[in-house]
Amino acid sequence: MKVKLSPLPIYILGLCIALILISYAFFDQFLPNRTEADYNDTYRNQLQTEADKMPQAQKRVQQAIQMANSKAATWNAIGATHTPPRTVAAGGIDLSQNAWQLTVDAQKYRNSIQRVLNAQVKKGGVTVLSAPLVPPPDVNAPASTLIANYFNYPAIPFPVVIFDLGAVTVRGTYAQITANVRAYRNMPDYLAVADGLRLDGTSPDLTGTYNLTIVGFIHATKIFPSVPEGAATAGGGGRVGGGPPAGIPGMPGRGGAPGMSPGKAGFMNGRGGP
């Protein structure tokens, strides 16, 4: 006995098979590919957005380089005349010498600073009533203690002398006293801050009193003795660490040292005189 199907079940069966094939193609092929394509389009757009920023980024890099070079040039001009010499004979200090030599040279260096200061405090033609005295180093202390206490290393990551010299009193006319204070801006070998000027007396015979601080960034690539790991690297004398290299606004050209702290920035901010 033969069963003859009507056309309708055949059409329905064919439609089901077609739906299965279409569903497979849609969910297994078309939809994943479309989703991946959308992700790729989104990623491409993001890359394009970043690429569009590249010219601006390159421009900002060039501007940053120009600013850094400008600051370096500015500090080079300062460092050329406002940092101590590299040798004791020239009035500076060499911290790479052995411990015995350092104790001898430190006292000579202190005397050199005093000579520079003695000449500076007379600028403007004033009469000095109370002269500042540069404190001497403790030459009986070990070299490491001498460097730590007098040159502030490694407490500060580069050797530097900082002297708060207290009050200085001079006598002269108003023009002479103000010229004396302003002259610290051009003090050779050191950065100086003269502030808090007070005038007493009756013009033209006046007495001026002000506070004085001087700072000297020491040229040093090696320091004797070796300092603890983390501040410098041992080996034939500790290598100075932490300070910016030559060519950085901190101290390009004549050795690394950053700018003065806000509390000592009178020189840089125009506080060197009235």
Phi, psi and omega in degrees: 000125180264136176257122181257120179277143175284164180298332186297310178301325179295317179297318180295316178299316179296322179296320179298315179298319180296319179296321178298314180296318180295317179299317178299313181296323183287310186278330183265336183241300188294309185296313177298319180295321180293319178297316178296321178297320179295318177299317179296321178296317179297316180296319178298319179295322178295316177298320179295321178298315179293322179296324179295336180278346186303314179301320178294319179296318178296323178294318179294324177298316179297320178296320179296319178297317179297320179295318179297318179295323178295316178295321179297317179296321179297315180290326176303320179295323178286312183298335181295332184235350186241031171229144182298153177296171185272345185237156178294321182300327181271359180104010180248212182208143176244106185279002179271358181288166180291168187302315181297315182295324180298319180295327176286313184292329181298320178292320176297321180295319177300318179295325177295318177299318181297320179296317178299318182291321179299323178286322184292321187291345179268357183302147179090354179083020181279164171261126183275120178264326179220107186268145177285148180241122178286125182295141180279156175283159175275092185286349177273352180278156174302157183301321180296321178291320178301314180293321181293318186275323186266325182252006171057031181239132013261016176304319168258137189287016174206147182290132181205140173260135180227117183239114169272100191272356177079207188278140174239134181238128179228161180233140179170193176281171178300317181296320181293317183292316179294325176295323178298315181292315181296333184296340180295340176298333182250021179299125183290142172075350185217157170265131185234145177236114175245114183217173179072033182299130175234130181253135177230158178101188181242128180301140010270357182268097185242156173242128180246134178234132179213162178265143184231133173228136175235148182228136177229119177275121187272132175286122181199128170252338175224147180228135175252136001276179178298142180255165184303150179301137182111328175261330179198170180255128182285162175132090181071027185112139183290138177270132184297133178235155173098326181283152179291148181286169176303141181099355177261147184305338178304316178190063181287152170088317185236022176117154187279134171187129182284177180291167182289152178289160182306326182289339181246019190266021182299320180300314183289334183260013178080023179268011183289357179178174181289000000 
